[in-house]
Amino acid sequence: MDFPTKLKHLRKAHNMTQAEFAKALGISRGNFSNIEVGKVSPTPLFINCVSFMFHIDRDWLTDDSQDDLSVLIESANMRYMILSKYEQLNENYKKFVEDQITRLLDLQKSEDIRNRK
């Protein structure tokens, strides 16, 4: 199963529209749609963001020989658990969590750039 197909299954497992999924990843719905239908190849950063945000093994996403969809159930359960805990935080702590995630994504992006050299 190829990446675009897995991406669509992942989105549906989370009961999200393309617009909702794109917003969660910080990209436009149009860009997301092009990736989901295979018109545009995903960048390593995009793949890492999907993996991180939706708790999916990066190797599963990128390995076309892996067709086991049971990982999607685990992903949806983990996302629900994390979101429900996040919702219990007050606004100051939510801001802290968001800042930490942004820093981690920046760090990951830097590492991806270094690894490509």
Backbone as ProteinMPNN parsed JSONL, in Angstrom:
{"seq_chain_A": "MDFPTKLKHLRKAHNMTQAEFAKALGISRGNFSNIEVGKVSPTPLFINCVSFMFHIDRDWLTDDSQDDLSVLIESANMRYMILSKYEQLNENYKKFVEDQITRLLDLQKSEDIRNRK", "coords_chain_A": {"N_chain_A": [[0.854, -1.166, 0.0], [0.63, 2.188, -0.874], [2.003, 5.439, 0.139], [0.1, 7.666, -0.204], [-2.376, 6.268, -0.062], [-2.261, 5.143, 2.489], [-2.222, 7.486, 3.957], [-4.772, 8.507, 3.474], [-6.34, 6.474, 4.658], [-5.47, 6.806, 7.294], [-6.382, 9.396, 7.869], [-9.164, 8.984, 7.668], [-9.497, 7.113, 9.707], [-9.268, 8.722, 11.871], [-11.529, 10.119, 11.677], [-11.616, 12.56, 10.223], [-11.924, 15.411, 8.094], [-10.41, 16.375, 4.958], [-9.715, 19.05, 5.203], [-9.662, 19.418, 8.014], [-7.628, 17.637, 8.754], [-5.474, 18.694, 7.331], [-5.298, 21.215, 8.557], [-4.54, 20.452, 11.147], [-1.965, 19.691, 10.617], [-0.859, 22.003, 9.753], [-0.928, 22.896, 7.092], [-2.25, 23.817, 3.821], [-5.574, 22.852, 2.728], [-5.737, 22.229, 0.035], [-3.065, 21.64, -0.651], [-2.698, 19.428, 0.996], [-4.613, 17.699, -0.116], [-3.507, 17.26, -2.655], [-1.251, 15.772, -1.934], [-2.479, 13.566, -0.744], [-3.801, 12.359, -2.899], [-1.695, 11.673, -4.437], [-0.534, 13.395, -6.283], [1.412, 15.16, -5.517], [4.562, 14.672, -4.09], [5.265, 13.747, -0.75], [7.178, 15.675, 1.561], [10.138, 14.92, 3.534], [9.841, 16.244, 5.993], [7.068, 16.632, 6.133], [6.203, 13.953, 6.287], [7.385, 13.242, 8.715], [5.988, 14.966, 10.427], [3.339, 14.002, 10.178], [3.747, 11.461, 11.227], [4.52, 12.103, 13.876], [2.369, 13.74, 14.838], [0.175, 12.047, 14.621], [0.899, 9.714, 15.761], [2.065, 7.514, 14.388], [4.118, 5.015, 13.103], [6.93, 6.014, 11.349], [8.284, 4.429, 9.49], [6.298, 2.589, 8.799], [4.569, 4.262, 7.414], [6.1, 4.934, 5.151], [6.953, 2.596, 3.956], [5.998, 0.748, 1.365], [5.388, -1.943, 1.323], [4.173, -2.61, 3.657], [1.102, -3.369, 4.788], [-0.618, -3.6, 6.923], [-3.345, -2.486, 8.6], [-4.012, -2.272, 11.239], [-2.479, -0.664, 12.842], [-3.607, 1.801, 12.664], [-5.792, 1.883, 14.359], [-4.579, 1.844, 16.854], [-3.257, 4.286, 16.642], [-5.403, 6.139, 16.518], [-6.542, 5.722, 19.043], [-4.414, 6.521, 20.725], [-4.13, 9.196, 19.992], [-6.596, 10.233, 20.841], [-6.341, 9.841, 23.613], [-4.165, 11.526, 24.238], [-5.147, 14.025, 23.374], [-7.363, 14.305, 25.064], [-6.124, 14.581, 27.542], [-4.637, 16.909, 27.073], [-6.714, 18.771, 26.772], [-7.512, 19.078, 29.389], [-5.712, 20.772, 30.513], [-4.83, 24.073, 31.756], [-4.855, 27.327, 30.126], [-2.243, 28.453, 30.157], [-0.554, 26.23, 30.469], [-1.252, 24.803, 28.196], [-0.224, 26.483, 26.219], [2.483, 26.234, 26.819], [2.904, 23.499, 26.171], [2.365, 23.573, 23.418], [4.441, 25.261, 22.565], [6.646, 23.641, 23.17], [6.245, 21.48, 21.45], [6.508, 22.782, 19.001], [9.215, 23.499, 19.154], [10.375, 20.937, 19.197], [9.636, 20.036, 16.632], [11.057, 21.883, 15.069], [13.67, 21.163, 15.78], [13.706, 18.55, 14.805], [13.403, 19.085, 12.084], [15.816, 20.405, 11.57], [17.594, 18.292, 12.048], [16.831, 16.567, 10.002], [17.622, 18.052, 7.777], [20.407, 18.146, 8.183], [20.953, 15.405, 7.981], [20.46, 14.926, 5.307], [22.604, 15.994, 4.021]], "CA_chain_A": [[0.0, 0.0, 0.0], [1.483, 3.36, -0.997], [1.831, 6.498, 1.134], [-1.178, 8.378, -0.291], [-3.466, 5.406, 0.402], [-2.149, 5.069, 3.948], [-2.599, 8.795, 4.483], [-6.232, 8.582, 3.424], [-6.85, 5.575, 5.711], [-5.168, 7.432, 8.579], [-7.316, 10.516, 8.035], [-10.499, 8.436, 7.913], [-9.481, 6.466, 11.019], [-9.431, 9.791, 12.852], [-12.799, 10.787, 11.359], [-11.302, 13.941, 9.893], [-11.988, 15.831, 6.702], [-9.105, 16.824, 4.472], [-9.457, 20.378, 5.776], [-9.295, 19.25, 9.426], [-6.327, 16.971, 8.814], [-4.499, 19.68, 6.862], [-5.15, 22.232, 9.601], [-3.764, 19.843, 12.237], [-0.571, 19.629, 10.18], [-0.408, 23.343, 9.434], [-0.818, 23.116, 5.652], [-3.543, 24.091, 3.195], [-6.33, 21.678, 2.315], [-5.362, 21.927, -1.345], [-1.77, 20.963, -0.628], [-2.919, 18.1, 1.566], [-5.34, 16.913, -1.106], [-2.552, 16.839, -3.689], [-0.417, 14.705, -1.371], [-3.318, 12.392, -0.507], [-4.121, 11.684, -4.166], [-0.451, 11.277, -5.083], [-0.066, 14.376, -7.268], [2.605, 15.791, -4.946], [5.29, 13.782, -3.171], [5.434, 14.347, 0.574], [8.553, 15.952, 1.991], [10.474, 14.216, 4.781], [9.268, 16.976, 7.118], [5.641, 16.315, 6.169], [6.078, 12.582, 6.782], [7.703, 13.275, 10.151], [4.876, 15.626, 11.131], [2.228, 13.047, 10.221], [4.15, 10.421, 12.171], [4.499, 12.666, 15.215], [1.04, 14.234, 15.218], [-0.829, 10.993, 14.64], [1.47, 8.55, 16.457], [2.209, 6.436, 13.411], [5.508, 4.705, 12.81], [7.373, 6.592, 10.077], [8.61, 3.331, 8.572], [5.038, 2.046, 8.278], [4.063, 5.213, 6.428], [6.916, 5.025, 3.937], [7.233, 1.263, 3.393], [4.836, 0.322, 0.582], [5.094, -3.361, 1.514], [3.43, -2.781, 4.913], [-0.329, -3.144, 4.542], [-1.394, -3.85, 8.136], [-4.057, -1.275, 9.011], [-4.307, -2.284, 12.675], [-1.76, 0.443, 13.481], [-4.474, 2.97, 12.647], [-6.625, 1.839, 15.565], [-3.702, 2.278, 17.94], [-3.018, 5.712, 16.44], [-6.605, 6.882, 16.9], [-6.67, 5.625, 20.5], [-3.359, 7.327, 21.335], [-4.467, 10.605, 19.738], [-7.703, 10.572, 21.73], [-5.824, 9.899, 24.972], [-3.339, 12.724, 24.369], [-6.009, 15.202, 23.267], [-8.204, 14.449, 26.254], [-5.262, 15.116, 28.601], [-4.334, 18.288, 26.705], [-7.902, 19.584, 27.037], [-7.636, 19.299, 30.829], [-4.74, 21.78, 30.929], [-5.245, 25.464, 31.65], [-4.303, 27.968, 28.922], [-0.791, 28.627, 30.277], [0.097, 24.947, 30.21], [-1.47, 24.478, 26.777], [0.758, 27.276, 25.472], [3.778, 25.594, 27.056], [2.934, 22.267, 25.379], [2.451, 23.957, 22.009], [5.8, 25.761, 22.343], [7.563, 22.504, 23.191], [6.047, 20.727, 20.206], [7.125, 23.583, 17.935], [10.677, 23.335, 19.289], [10.723, 19.579, 18.752], [9.519, 19.986, 15.168], [12.206, 22.628, 14.539], [14.84, 20.305, 15.983], [13.583, 17.44, 13.862], [13.661, 19.635, 10.751], [17.265, 20.632, 11.501], [18.241, 16.987, 11.926], [16.535, 16.064, 8.645], [18.487, 18.799, 6.855], [21.784, 17.648, 8.389], [21.056, 14.025, 7.502], [20.427, 14.918, 3.851], [23.902, 16.48, 3.506]], "C_chain_A": [[0.907, 1.238, 0.0], [1.127, 4.434, 0.04], [0.493, 7.226, 1.005], [-2.371, 7.563, 0.22], [-3.447, 5.303, 1.922], [-2.589, 6.386, 4.591], [-4.122, 8.942, 4.52], [-6.861, 7.695, 4.502], [-6.632, 6.191, 7.09], [-6.15, 8.568, 8.866], [-8.709, 10.003, 8.379], [-10.578, 7.746, 9.275], [-9.671, 7.486, 12.135], [-10.697, 10.601, 12.61], [-12.606, 12.269, 11.055], [-11.511, 14.194, 8.403], [-10.57, 16.192, 6.256], [-8.747, 18.174, 5.092], [-9.014, 20.278, 7.237], [-7.902, 18.646, 9.566], [-5.228, 17.952, 8.41], [-4.236, 20.74, 7.927], [-4.317, 21.704, 10.762], [-2.277, 19.804, 11.902], [-0.005, 20.991, 9.795], [-0.177, 23.6, 7.954], [-2.2, 23.392, 5.077], [-4.246, 22.788, 2.82], [-5.952, 21.271, 0.902], [-4.042, 21.183, -1.428], [-1.924, 19.541, -0.089], [-3.605, 17.185, 0.555], [-4.408, 16.392, -2.193], [-1.622, 15.731, -3.196], [-1.235, 13.426, -1.23], [-3.665, 11.65, -1.802], [-2.863, 11.325, -4.959], [0.053, 12.224, -6.16], [1.241, 15.037, -6.833], [3.253, 14.803, -3.989], [5.465, 14.476, -1.824], [6.909, 14.593, 0.873], [8.862, 15.109, 3.224], [9.884, 14.909, 6.007], [7.777, 16.679, 7.256], [5.431, 14.914, 6.75], [6.353, 12.533, 8.282], [6.579, 13.913, 10.961], [3.673, 14.696, 11.254], [2.531, 11.973, 11.266], [4.021, 10.911, 13.613], [3.088, 13.021, 15.671], [0.02, 13.103, 15.393], [-0.299, 9.666, 15.18], [1.513, 7.309, 15.564], [3.693, 6.246, 13.133], [5.863, 5.233, 11.42], [7.673, 5.505, 9.046], [7.347, 2.708, 7.984], [4.49, 2.96, 7.19], [4.797, 5.124, 5.094], [7.216, 3.689, 3.272], [5.981, 0.738, 2.694], [4.475, -1.148, 0.778], [4.287, -3.62, 2.788], [1.972, -2.378, 4.713], [-1.209, -3.291, 5.779], [-2.028, -2.55, 8.634], [-4.374, -1.236, 10.51], [-3.576, -1.154, 13.409], [-2.622, 1.7, 13.532], [-5.366, 3.041, 13.872], [-5.816, 2.327, 16.758], [-3.453, 3.781, 17.858], [-4.208, 6.538, 16.906], [-6.79, 6.864, 18.419], [-5.657, 6.519, 21.213], [-3.678, 8.816, 21.169], [-5.588, 11.053, 20.683], [-7.2, 10.746, 23.16], [-5.025, 11.19, 25.185], [-4.21, 13.984, 24.309], [-6.863, 15.397, 24.506], [-7.381, 14.983, 27.429], [-4.925, 16.575, 28.331], [-5.506, 19.204, 27.048], [-8.094, 19.876, 28.521], [-6.689, 20.396, 31.337], [-5.335, 23.178, 30.877], [-4.479, 26.11, 30.488], [-2.792, 28.158, 28.981], [-0.05, 27.329, 29.958], [-0.099, 24.495, 28.764], [-0.455, 25.215, 25.917], [2.148, 26.665, 25.616], [3.927, 24.335, 26.197], [3.102, 22.593, 23.897], [3.848, 24.467, 21.664], [6.812, 24.61, 22.292], [7.45, 21.671, 21.911], [6.683, 21.471, 19.042], [8.642, 23.445, 17.977], [11.124, 21.957, 18.835], [10.653, 19.454, 17.234], [10.66, 20.744, 14.506], [13.484, 21.802, 14.649], [14.846, 19.157, 14.979], [13.89, 17.904, 12.439], [15.153, 19.859, 10.559], [18.013, 19.319, 11.316], [18.016, 16.401, 10.538], [17.437, 16.738, 7.622], [19.919, 18.321, 6.962], [21.956, 16.245, 7.804], [21.046, 13.938, 5.985], [21.752, 15.328, 3.245], [24.917, 15.38, 3.451]], "O_chain_A": [[1.846, 1.317, 0.792], [0.103, 4.354, 0.718], [-0.198, 7.395, 2.01], [-3.27, 8.108, 0.86], [-4.493, 5.367, 2.567], [-3.242, 6.395, 5.635], [-4.68, 9.447, 5.494], [-7.803, 8.109, 5.178], [-7.505, 6.11, 7.955], [-6.678, 8.68, 9.972], [-9.361, 10.529, 9.281], [-11.62, 7.792, 9.928], [-10.173, 7.157, 13.21], [-10.92, 11.632, 13.245], [-13.336, 13.12, 11.561], [-11.303, 13.313, 7.569], [-9.656, 16.299, 7.073], [-7.596, 18.403, 5.463], [-8.09, 20.978, 7.652], [-7.1, 19.087, 10.39], [-4.186, 18.034, 9.059], [-3.089, 21.117, 8.168], [-3.479, 22.426, 11.304], [-1.431, 19.874, 12.793], [1.192, 21.118, 9.54], [0.664, 24.42, 7.588], [-3.208, 23.221, 5.764], [-3.604, 21.757, 2.62], [-5.858, 20.08, 0.608], [-3.908, 20.217, -2.178], [-1.366, 18.587, -0.63], [-3.215, 16.029, 0.393], [-4.501, 15.235, -2.603], [-1.249, 14.848, -3.968], [-0.758, 12.337, -1.551], [-3.807, 10.427, -1.789], [-2.958, 10.736, -6.036], [0.987, 11.881, -6.884], [2.064, 15.423, -7.662], [2.575, 14.175, -3.176], [5.779, 15.666, -1.773], [7.774, 13.81, 0.481], [7.943, 14.633, 3.891], [9.472, 14.243, 6.957], [7.279, 16.496, 8.366], [4.572, 14.72, 7.61], [5.64, 11.863, 9.028], [6.259, 13.451, 12.057], [3.058, 14.614, 12.317], [1.677, 11.626, 12.082], [3.475, 10.211, 14.466], [2.668, 12.642, 16.764], [-0.888, 13.201, 16.219], [-0.958, 8.632, 15.072], [1.065, 6.225, 15.937], [4.429, 7.215, 12.95], [5.182, 4.934, 10.44], [7.35, 5.653, 7.867], [7.323, 2.339, 6.81], [4.002, 2.487, 6.163], [4.182, 5.229, 4.032], [7.687, 3.659, 2.135], [5.02, 0.334, 3.349], [3.367, -1.559, 0.434], [3.773, -4.721, 2.982], [1.655, -1.208, 4.499], [-2.425, -3.123, 5.691], [-1.324, -1.626, 9.041], [-4.947, -0.259, 10.992], [-4.009, -0.735, 14.483], [-2.385, 2.575, 14.365], [-5.664, 4.127, 14.37], [-6.297, 3.118, 17.57], [-3.438, 4.47, 18.878], [-4.035, 7.531, 17.614], [-7.154, 7.879, 19.012], [-5.995, 7.194, 22.185], [-3.511, 9.599, 22.104], [-5.52, 12.14, 21.256], [-7.589, 11.692, 23.844], [-5.195, 11.866, 26.199], [-4.027, 14.904, 25.106], [-7.067, 16.527, 24.952], [-7.895, 15.763, 28.232], [-4.924, 17.392, 29.252], [-5.3, 20.303, 27.563], [-8.779, 20.837, 28.871], [-6.845, 20.888, 32.455], [-6.225, 23.455, 30.073], [-3.562, 25.504, 29.934], [-2.121, 28.038, 27.956], [0.962, 27.34, 29.258], [0.788, 23.874, 28.178], [0.112, 24.637, 24.99], [2.901, 26.59, 24.646], [4.965, 24.132, 25.568], [3.895, 21.956, 23.204], [4.383, 24.148, 20.602], [7.723, 24.614, 21.465], [8.456, 21.218, 21.366], [7.327, 20.858, 18.19], [9.279, 23.288, 16.936], [12.145, 21.825, 18.161], [11.521, 18.831, 16.621], [11.182, 20.298, 13.485], [14.282, 21.754, 13.713], [15.876, 18.842, 14.383], [14.558, 17.2, 11.682], [15.698, 19.539, 9.503], [18.952, 19.239, 10.524], [18.925, 15.801, 9.965], [17.954, 16.089, 6.713], [20.582, 18.111, 5.945], [22.987, 15.94, 7.204], [21.57, 12.975, 5.423], [22.009, 15.043, 2.075], [26.056, 15.61, 3.045]]}, "name": "protein", "num_of_chains": 1, "seq": "MDFPTKLKHLRKAHNMTQAEFAKALGISRGNFSNIEVGKVSPTPLFINCVSFMFHIDRDWLTDDSQDDLSVLIESANMRYMILSKYEQLNENYKKFVEDQITRLLDLQKSEDIRNRK"}
